[in-house]
Amino acid sequence: MSATATTLYTHREAVIDACRAGFAHVETFHTPAIGPESFDTIRYPYAQVLPENSGYQGGNEFEHLVRMNGYFERSRDRKSEHPGESYLRQLETMMDAVSAALDELDASDVVVSFVPETIEDFAGEVDGSLLIMISVRLRVGTLVDLADG
């Protein structure tokens, strides 16, 4: 593998590891998964780091898009909760993980810029329970020395 390809790989890996570490800082989530996994192995609340792409931005800069997905299961028995209260706790949990990931990215010596770009919500149903996914997309920039290989 060329030096440039190796550097690009290590930069992408550093971004993914920072997101995984962000989830690991929040005790609510089980061990975070990298990429898709079998639904037979999912335990909720489920944490997933989903790399979208890495692309050349000109000069020596590469941009890495990665999603931090938190999946939460809510049972139908929520009589004691105010409507929306559970979602706000789940959103707070996700943002704690994102904040920890941003701290990891800030401490990285390969990352030159990062921003949480979007928060998206998805709802569905699994085995009679409501499933909510909160997805935060991060945009991360790194510099690669293209003269290296």
N, C-alpha and C positions, 0 to 999 in steps of 0.2 A: 504494500500500500504506500502511495506517495506521502511525503511529509504533509502536504496540504490536505489530503484526504484524511490522514491520521489526526491532524489538528481539528478539522471540521468535525470528525467523529467525537473527539474528546470534548469539544465545546458543546455539541448536542447532548452528549452523555451528562455533562455537568449541569445543563439546564434541566434535564429529566430528573437527575438525582436531587436537585434543589427542590423540585416540586414534590417528589416522594418524601423528602425530609420534612417538608412543610406539613404533610398529612401525618407523619409520624409524631410531630409535636403535639397533636391533638388526640387525647386518649379516647375520644368517642369512636374513632374509626378503627376498623380492623386493619391488618397489614395491607398497605396500598398495593394495587396491581399496576403493572406497566402494560399499557395496551389492553386489548380485549381479552377476556378469559371466558371460560365455560360458565354458563349461568348455573350449572350444578354446584359450583364452588362458591357462589356469592353468599356472604353473610352481611346483613345490614346492621348498621350503616356501613356502606361500601365505599371505599376510596379508590379512584382510578386516575392515573396519569396517562393521558392520551396524546402522544405527539402527533401534530397535524402535518407539519412540514418544516424544512429548513431551506432557505433560499438566498441566493446571492443578491445583494442590494447595491452593488457598485463599490469601487475602491477595494478596501479590504474587509468590508462589513458583510456579515451574514445575519439573517433574521430567522429566529426559531419561533414557531407558533406551537403552543402546547396548551392543552386543556386540563384543568383539574376538575374532575367530576366527583361529586358527592351524591350517593344514592341513599335515600331515606325511605323506610317503610313505615306507614302509619296504619294502625288497626282502625277498625270502624268504631271501636268503643273509646270515644274521646269526650264523654259527657262533662267532665270537670274542666275542660279547656275552653278558653275563649276562642272563637273562630280566628284563625290566623296566627295564634300564639305559637303553635308548634312550628309553623313555617319560619317565623322570625327567629326561633331558637336554632333551627337548622341552618338558616342563612348566617347567623352569628357564628356557628360552628365552622361553616365553610370559610367565612372570612378570617377566622382565627388561623385556619390552615393556610390560606392564601398569604396572610401577613407573615407567617413563619417562613413560607417559601420565598417571599420577597426579601426577607432578612438573609436567607441563604444565598439568594442571587446577588444581593448587595455585597456579601462577604467573598464572593467568587472573584478570582483574579482574571477570569476570561470574559466576564460579562461587562459590557460597557453601557447598556441601557436596558430597562425593563419597565413594563407597565401592564397592569391588568386592563385588558381591552374591552371585554364584554362579560356580562353576567346573564346567563340564560336559564330559564326554568322549563322543565318538562314534567308532565304528569302522566301516569298510566296506572294500570292495575295488575297485581300479581297475586294469584291465589286468594282473591277476595279482599286483599289489602291495597290501600292506595300507595303507589310508589311515586316519589318525587325525586327528580334529579336536578341538582343545582350545578351548573357548569360555568366555570370561570376560565376565560381564554386569556393567556398571557402572551405578550409579544416581547421577545428578548433578543437583544443585539449582542453579537460578539465580533471581535476582529481576528481575522486569519491572515497570517503572513503568506501571501501568494507567491512570493519569491523563494519560498522554502521548498518548492517541490513540484 
